[in-house]
Amino acid sequence: MTHTATGKLPPHPDHADPAHDLAAENRALRARMAYLLEQAERNHSIMTRHQAFDLNIIGAANFPELIGTIFRVLPVISELDSVTLTLIDEDADIRTVMLKLDVVFADFPGLIFVETLDQLDLELGRRNAAVPAPKPLLGMYDKLRHAPSFPNAPAGLQSVALVPLMRNKRIIGSLNLGSCDPTRFTPSLGTDFIEHMASIIAICLENVISNEMLKYIGLTDSLTGVYNRRYIDRRLLEEIARARRQRYPISLMYIDVDHFKRVNDTVGHGGGDEVLREVAARIKNELRTSDALARFGGEEFVVLLIDANLESAAFVAERIRAGVAGSMIVLSPSLQLSVTVSIGVACLDVDAAEGEAALTARNLIERADGLLYDAKEGGRNRVVSFREPP
Ligand SMILES: Nc1nc2c(ncn2[C@@H]2O[C@H](COP(=O)(O)OP(=O)(O)OP(=O)(O)O)[C@@H](O)[C@H]2O)c(=O)[nH]1
């Protein structure tokens, strides 16, 4: 045993000065408490931010607003380096409707559509009745494996969580979270929080998608897929207000298929429907994306042209007329027929147009309808854009 110069034994490490021990323990406890407090504050702040996020997405009025909020806010509040969303869209219904409602998908590069469940990155092989809800998949990012879920992965992505989006026991897609921190998503991490977040996102998604579908159905003609009268009535009011503010002309075409009764008599009602679909497609072919085409009922169509004066609208109308008459409509190899349309074109003079928008809209439609009547009277298969003096 070694003795010190004073003859005292040095303090044994296991029997250190009790006061010193207590101070050290105290310091350690304080540090631990400070750490826990910091964690609690951080968790509280995350919870508060997430509650605000939940309210935000629950309040989203439409699909772009919801998706936009998810992509903009979630990476910030959850401190993530990548957030993408994969949606199952079997027959491209969601995409068709959203496009029709003017959603610009290029604005959302993190939005991915797949046709089938198997195309999701989730491990669904073990799914059976006993395991109704698949769990989120957490782990290291694998460039090859995760490319479909993270097509534009940021450099340095390290760990990912692929969280199923469930509605009524059905998987509608996955929420894909990525972090440059390799310890962020490890297989041992609890997933309650992200599952809860995903369930709210899934409810909101289903809600806005159903609402957009209803909106679409309410504004669309089911036979031809173009807009219906309700849409044009509503849009015309908006466009008249905008055209007056920004001082540009708008024009309206009233189109009617000539002798359509004969078409029905010749090819039957089903054949007539097919002809209407083809006529709608040929009209659409001549229009810009800013123009709106609607079936007004029967064999009548209306086109609203934005920023088009009478001359340019009449020019487009002539192209439509020629496009419909230009080639036979083929119903089957043995059944082809030639169809023509008559068109009345009227323009809203924003300098002269005053008064209530609803009245202005009605006048515009009536003028185009009157000119269509002139086109019919004049022999059909023609465009009339001004009334001949008597
Ligand atoms: N196939 C089909 N026919 C329709 C539809 N809606 C209306 N029709 C038919 O469209 C025809 C319209 O005929 P009319 O209004 O008499 O006019 P038209 O024969 O086109 O003659 P003009 O307009 O004077 O050239 C009627 O026979 C309607 O039954 C529809 O959704 N599908």
The ligand as an SDF file (V2000), in Angstrom:
LIG
                    3D

 32 34  0  0  0  0  0  0  0  0999 V2000
  -78.2430   10.9920  -78.9430 N   0  0  0  0  0  0  0  0  0  0  0  0
  -78.6850   12.0370  -78.2660 C   0  0  0  0  0  0  0  0  0  0  0  0
  -79.6210   12.8300  -78.8090 N   0  0  0  0  0  0  0  0  0  0  0  0
  -80.0460   13.8990  -78.1170 C   0  0  0  0  0  0  0  0  0  0  0  0
  -79.5310   14.2020  -76.8400 C   0  0  0  0  0  0  0  0  0  0  0  0
  -80.1520   15.3330  -76.4140 N   0  0  0  0  0  0  0  0  0  0  0  0
  -81.0000   15.7110  -77.3760 C   0  0  0  0  0  0  0  0  0  0  0  0
  -80.9430   14.8610  -78.4150 N   0  0  0  0  0  0  0  0  0  0  0  0
  -81.6870   14.8940  -79.6670 C   0  0  0  0  0  0  0  0  0  0  0  0
  -81.2500   16.0000  -80.4370 O   0  0  0  0  0  0  0  0  0  0  0  0
  -82.2830   16.2970  -81.4100 C   0  0  0  0  0  0  0  0  0  0  0  0
  -82.3820   17.7760  -81.5530 C   0  0  0  0  0  0  0  0  0  0  0  0
  -83.2020   18.0190  -82.6020 O   0  0  0  0  0  0  0  0  0  0  0  0
  -83.7710   19.4290  -82.9960 P   0  0  0  0  0  0  0  0  0  0  0  0
  -83.6740   20.3680  -81.8170 O   0  0  0  0  0  0  0  0  0  0  0  0
  -85.1130   19.2250  -83.6070 O   0  0  0  0  0  0  0  0  0  0  0  0
  -82.8120   20.0100  -84.0430 O   0  0  0  0  0  0  0  0  0  0  0  0
  -81.9720   19.3700  -85.2050 P   0  0  0  0  0  0  0  0  0  0  0  0
  -82.5170   18.0850  -85.6980 O   0  0  0  0  0  0  0  0  0  0  0  0
  -80.5550   19.2970  -84.7330 O   0  0  0  0  0  0  0  0  0  0  0  0
  -82.0930   20.4390  -86.3150 O   0  0  0  0  0  0  0  0  0  0  0  0
  -81.4370   21.8540  -86.4210 P   0  0  0  0  0  0  0  0  0  0  0  0
  -80.9030   22.2190  -85.0570 O   0  0  0  0  0  0  0  0  0  0  0  0
  -82.5200   22.7610  -86.8350 O   0  0  0  0  0  0  0  0  0  0  0  0
  -80.3580   21.7420  -87.4290 O   0  0  0  0  0  0  0  0  0  0  0  0
  -83.5490   15.6380  -80.8800 C   0  0  0  0  0  0  0  0  0  0  0  0
  -83.8540   14.5530  -81.7200 O   0  0  0  0  0  0  0  0  0  0  0  0
  -83.1570   15.1270  -79.5000 C   0  0  0  0  0  0  0  0  0  0  0  0
  -83.8050   13.9180  -79.1780 O   0  0  0  0  0  0  0  0  0  0  0  0
  -78.5550   13.3160  -76.2830 C   0  0  0  0  0  0  0  0  0  0  0  0
  -78.0550   13.5000  -75.1830 O   0  0  0  0  0  0  0  0  0  0  0  0
  -78.1600   12.2600  -77.0270 N   0  0  0  0  0  0  0  0  0  0  0  0
  1  2  1  0
  2  3  2  0
  2 32  1  0
  3  4  1  0
  4  5  2  0
  4  8  1  0
  5  6  1  0
  5 30  1  0
  6  7  2  0
  7  8  1  0
  8  9  1  0
  9 10  1  0
  9 28  1  0
 10 11  1  0
 11 12  1  0
 11 26  1  0
 12 13  1  0
 13 14  1  0
 14 15  2  0
 14 16  1  0
 14 17  1  0
 17 18  1  0
 18 19  2  0
 18 20  1  0
 18 21  1  0
 21 22  1  0
 22 23  2  0
 22 24  1  0
 22 25  1  0
 26 27  1  0
 26 28  1  0
 28 29  1  0
 30 31  2  0
 30 32  1  0
M  END
$$$$
